[in-house]
Amino acid sequence: MSARLQPGDTAPDFTLPDADGDEISLASHRGRKVIVYFYPAALTPGCTKQACDFTDNLELLADAGYDVIGVSPDKPEKLAKFREQESLKVTLVGDPAKEVLTAYGAFGEKKLYGKTVTGVIRSTVVVDENGLVERALYNVKATGHVAKIIKDLGI
């Protein structure tokens, strides 16, 4: 399991395909704050709730200077289906190799129904305008998480 990021760390840069297969990179967002959230799988109940919450609050977050990128191990085709089915506006990128998930400490051992399993750890990392980690939250809940972030960021 990779080390978890801490405030002040340089956020690992990445370039991953979005739902349309276009390359999205963290570096292209320099000058704006970015909320990078990691979720286990598109088209599942918790991940759908979280993606819909981000979509519902996207304008509020954008007005406060934040971009939002959702990262999962899904392939672009599944992300496109997820986006269409749920009318999502948030940018979704796929990391099937799990390299970015690992670099951010969002992949490793976790408890699932009392058992220890290896998988995606639902996490959110807030990256500042200069590419540094402002906040790193691990083992977050899908429901209510977006509202908590908005409150914690003072938006």
C-alpha positions as CSV (number, residue, x, y, z in Angstrom):
1,M,0.0,0.0,0.0
2,S,1.3,3.4,-0.9
3,A,1.8,6.2,1.6
4,R,-1.1,8.6,2.1
5,L,-0.6,12.2,1.1
6,Q,-0.3,15.0,3.6
7,P,-1.0,18.7,3.4
8,G,2.0,20.4,1.8
9,D,3.0,17.4,-0.3
10,T,3.3,17.9,-4.1
11,A,0.3,16.3,-5.6
12,P,1.4,13.5,-8.1
13,D,0.8,14.7,-11.6
14,F,-1.3,12.5,-13.8
15,T,-2.7,12.3,-17.3
16,L,-5.6,9.9,-17.7
17,P,-8.4,9.4,-20.3
18,D,-11.8,10.8,-19.6
19,A,-15.2,9.4,-20.6
20,D,-14.6,10.5,-24.2
21,G,-11.0,9.1,-24.3
22,D,-9.5,12.6,-24.2
23,E,-6.4,13.0,-22.0
24,I,-7.0,15.0,-18.8
25,S,-3.9,16.1,-16.8
26,L,-3.7,17.7,-13.4
27,A,-1.0,20.1,-14.7
28,S,-3.5,21.6,-17.1
29,H,-5.4,22.9,-14.0
30,R,-2.6,24.9,-12.5
31,G,-3.8,28.2,-11.3
32,R,-7.1,26.7,-10.1
33,K,-7.8,24.5,-7.1
34,V,-8.7,21.0,-7.9
35,I,-10.8,18.5,-5.9
36,V,-9.6,15.0,-7.0
37,Y,-11.8,12.3,-5.7
38,F,-11.2,8.6,-5.9
39,Y,-14.1,6.1,-6.0
40,P,-14.3,2.3,-6.5
41,A,-16.6,1.9,-9.5
42,A,-18.9,3.7,-11.8
43,L,-22.6,2.7,-11.9
44,T,-22.7,1.5,-8.2
45,P,-25.0,3.1,-5.7
46,G,-22.5,4.9,-3.4
47,C,-20.4,6.1,-6.3
48,T,-23.5,7.3,-8.1
49,K,-24.6,9.3,-5.1
50,Q,-21.2,10.9,-4.7
51,A,-20.9,11.7,-8.4
52,C,-24.4,13.2,-8.4
53,D,-23.6,15.3,-5.3
54,F,-20.5,16.7,-7.0
55,T,-22.5,17.4,-10.2
56,D,-25.2,19.1,-8.2
57,N,-22.6,21.4,-6.5
58,L,-20.3,21.8,-9.5
59,E,-21.3,25.4,-10.2
60,L,-20.9,26.4,-6.6
61,L,-17.5,24.8,-6.5
62,A,-16.4,26.3,-9.8
63,D,-17.5,29.8,-8.7
64,A,-15.3,29.3,-5.6
65,G,-12.3,28.5,-7.9
66,Y,-12.4,24.6,-7.7
67,D,-12.4,22.1,-10.5
68,V,-13.5,18.6,-9.8
69,I,-12.0,15.3,-11.2
70,G,-13.3,11.9,-10.3
71,V,-10.9,9.0,-10.6
72,S,-11.8,5.3,-10.7
73,P,-10.2,2.2,-12.2
74,D,-13.0,2.1,-14.9
75,K,-12.3,2.3,-18.6
76,P,-13.5,5.3,-20.6
77,E,-16.5,3.3,-22.1
78,K,-17.9,2.6,-18.7
79,L,-17.3,6.2,-17.6
80,A,-19.2,7.4,-20.6
81,K,-22.2,5.1,-19.8
82,F,-22.1,6.4,-16.2
83,R,-22.1,10.0,-17.3
84,E,-24.9,9.5,-19.8
85,Q,-27.1,7.4,-17.5
86,E,-26.8,9.8,-14.5
87,S,-26.5,13.1,-16.4
88,L,-23.1,13.8,-14.7
89,K,-21.3,17.0,-15.4
90,V,-18.2,16.2,-13.3
91,T,-15.0,15.2,-15.2
92,L,-14.5,11.5,-14.8
93,V,-11.2,9.8,-15.7
94,G,-10.2,6.2,-15.7
95,D,-7.1,4.6,-14.1
96,P,-7.3,0.9,-15.0
97,A,-3.6,0.4,-14.2
98,K,-4.3,1.9,-10.7
99,E,-1.1,3.9,-10.9
100,V,-2.6,7.2,-10.0
101,L,-4.9,5.6,-7.3
102,T,-1.7,4.1,-5.8
103,A,0.3,7.3,-6.0
104,Y,-2.4,9.2,-4.1
105,G,-2.7,6.5,-1.4
106,A,-6.2,5.6,-2.6
107,F,-5.6,2.0,-3.4
108,G,-4.7,-0.7,-0.9
109,E,-6.0,-2.7,2.1
110,K,-9.4,-1.7,3.5
111,K,-12.1,-3.2,5.5
112,L,-15.2,-4.3,3.7
113,Y,-18.0,-5.9,5.6
114,G,-15.6,-6.9,8.3
115,K,-13.1,-8.4,5.9
116,T,-9.7,-7.0,4.9
117,V,-9.6,-6.6,1.1
118,T,-7.4,-4.8,-1.4
119,G,-9.2,-2.1,-3.5
120,V,-10.0,1.5,-4.0
121,I,-10.1,3.5,-0.8
122,R,-12.8,6.2,-1.2
123,S,-10.7,9.4,-0.8
124,T,-10.6,13.1,-1.7
125,V,-7.5,15.2,-2.2
126,V,-7.8,19.0,-2.5
127,V,-4.9,20.4,-4.6
128,D,-4.1,24.1,-4.5
129,E,-3.3,26.4,-7.4
130,N,0.4,25.5,-7.3
131,G,-0.1,21.7,-7.3
132,L,0.3,21.2,-3.5
133,V,-1.9,19.1,-1.4
134,E,-4.2,21.3,0.7
135,R,-6.3,18.5,2.2
136,A,-6.2,14.7,2.0
137,L,-9.2,12.8,3.3
138,Y,-9.2,9.0,3.3
139,N,-12.0,6.4,4.0
140,V,-14.7,9.0,3.3
141,K,-18.4,8.2,3.1
142,A,-20.1,8.6,-0.2
143,T,-23.2,10.1,1.3
144,G,-22.8,13.6,2.7
145,H,-19.2,13.9,1.7
146,V,-19.6,16.7,-0.8
147,A,-21.6,18.8,1.7
148,K,-18.8,18.3,4.3
149,I,-16.1,19.4,1.8
150,I,-18.1,22.5,0.9
151,K,-18.5,23.3,4.7
152,D,-14.8,22.5,5.5
153,L,-13.6,24.7,2.6
154,G,-15.8,27.6,3.7
155,I,-17.7,27.8,0.5
